[in-house]
Protein backbone atom coordinates (compact mmCIF):
# COMPACT_ATOMS: atom_id res chain seq x y z
CA UNK A 1 0.00 0.00 0.00
CA UNK A 2 1.28 3.44 -0.89
CA UNK A 3 0.39 6.41 1.31
CA UNK A 4 1.28 9.76 -0.24
CA UNK A 5 2.67 12.18 2.32
CA UNK A 6 4.39 15.52 2.04
CA UNK A 7 8.17 15.47 2.01
CA UNK A 8 9.97 17.13 4.89
CA UNK A 9 11.70 19.51 2.47
CA UNK A 10 8.32 20.55 1.02
CA UNK A 11 7.05 21.39 4.49
CA UNK A 12 10.13 23.58 5.08
CA UNK A 13 9.53 25.42 1.78
CA UNK A 14 5.84 25.97 2.59
CA UNK A 15 6.73 27.30 6.05
CA UNK A 16 9.19 29.72 4.43
CA UNK A 17 6.50 30.86 1.97
CA UNK A 18 4.04 31.26 4.84
CA UNK A 19 6.52 33.52 6.64
CA UNK A 20 7.22 35.53 3.49
CA UNK A 21 3.53 36.00 2.60
CA UNK A 22 2.19 36.30 6.17
CA UNK A 23 -0.02 33.21 5.92
CA UNK A 24 -1.93 31.78 8.85
CA UNK A 25 -0.83 28.23 9.71
CA UNK A 26 -3.18 25.93 11.59
CA UNK A 27 -2.66 22.33 12.57
CA UNK A 28 -4.95 19.34 12.95
CA UNK A 29 -4.31 15.79 14.09
CA UNK A 30 -6.13 12.73 12.79
CA UNK A 31 -7.12 10.72 15.87
CA UNK A 32 -7.57 7.31 14.24
CA UNK A 33 -4.68 7.17 11.77
CA UNK A 34 -3.18 3.95 13.08
CA UNK A 35 -6.44 2.46 14.38
CA UNK A 36 -7.02 0.10 11.45
CA UNK A 37 -3.77 -1.64 10.64
CA UNK A 38 -3.55 -4.48 8.13
CA UNK A 39 -5.31 -4.31 4.75
CA UNK A 40 -5.44 -7.16 2.26
CA UNK A 41 -6.51 -5.00 -0.67
CA UNK A 42 -5.12 -1.96 -2.47
CA UNK A 43 -6.80 1.36 -1.75
CA UNK A 44 -6.98 4.20 -4.30
CA UNK A 45 -8.21 7.67 -3.45
CA UNK A 46 -9.46 10.53 -5.60
CA UNK A 47 -9.16 14.16 -4.60
CA UNK A 48 -12.49 15.80 -3.74
CA UNK A 49 -13.99 18.25 -6.27
CA UNK A 50 -12.28 21.64 -6.21
CA UNK A 51 -8.91 20.29 -5.10
CA UNK A 52 -5.85 20.19 -7.33
CA UNK A 53 -3.06 17.61 -7.28
CA UNK A 54 -0.90 19.87 -5.14
CA UNK A 55 -3.27 19.77 -2.16
CA UNK A 56 -4.49 23.32 -2.59
CA UNK A 57 -8.07 24.53 -2.86
CA UNK A 58 -9.27 27.74 -4.41
CA UNK A 59 -12.73 29.00 -3.55
CA UNK A 60 -13.98 32.54 -3.96
CA UNK A 61 -10.44 33.69 -4.73
CA UNK A 62 -9.09 32.35 -1.40
CA UNK A 63 -6.20 29.89 -1.59
CA UNK A 64 -5.94 27.19 1.05
CA UNK A 65 -2.93 24.87 1.14
CA UNK A 66 -3.33 21.56 2.96
CA UNK A 67 -0.20 19.69 3.97
CA UNK A 68 -0.58 16.07 5.09
CA UNK A 69 2.18 14.19 6.92
CA UNK A 70 0.86 10.83 8.18
CA UNK A 71 -1.52 11.94 10.97
CA UNK A 72 -0.69 15.66 11.00
CA UNK A 73 -2.29 18.29 8.79
CA UNK A 74 -1.15 21.85 8.28
CA UNK A 75 -3.61 24.30 6.75
CA UNK A 76 -2.16 27.51 5.31
CA UNK A 77 -4.07 30.54 4.05
CA UNK A 78 -4.26 34.31 4.35
CA UNK A 79 -7.94 33.96 5.32
CA UNK A 80 -8.49 32.79 8.89
CA UNK A 81 -12.23 32.50 8.26
CA UNK A 82 -11.61 30.10 5.35
CA UNK A 83 -9.34 27.97 7.54
CA UNK A 84 -12.02 27.86 10.25
CA UNK A 85 -14.73 26.83 7.76
CA UNK A 86 -12.50 24.12 6.29
CA UNK A 87 -11.64 22.75 9.74
CA UNK A 88 -15.33 22.67 10.70
CA UNK A 89 -16.19 20.78 7.49
CA UNK A 90 -13.36 18.29 8.00
CA UNK A 91 -14.35 17.68 11.63
CA UNK A 92 -17.90 16.81 10.54
CA UNK A 93 -16.53 14.05 8.32
CA UNK A 94 -13.48 12.80 10.24
CA UNK A 95 -12.35 12.30 13.82
CA UNK A 96 -9.86 15.18 14.00
CA UNK A 97 -8.32 17.18 16.80
CA UNK A 98 -8.07 20.91 16.11
CA UNK A 99 -4.70 22.06 17.45
CA UNK A 100 -5.27 25.72 16.50
CA UNK A 101 -2.36 27.79 15.28
CA UNK A 102 0.60 25.55 14.50
CA UNK A 103 3.45 25.67 17.00
CA UNK A 104 5.45 22.50 16.23
CA UNK A 105 5.66 20.18 13.22
CA UNK A 106 8.16 17.34 12.82
CA UNK A 107 10.49 18.74 15.46
CA UNK A 108 10.40 22.27 14.02
CA UNK A 109 9.08 25.14 16.12
CA UNK A 110 6.86 27.60 14.25
CA UNK A 111 7.10 31.15 15.54
Beta strands, then each sheet from edge to edge (+ up, - down):
strand 1: 24-30
strand 2: 56-59
strand 3: 62-69
strand 4: 72-77
strand 5: 96-101
strand 6: 104-105
strand 7: 108-109
sheet 1: 2+ 3- 4+ 1- 5+
sheet 2: 6+ 7-
end
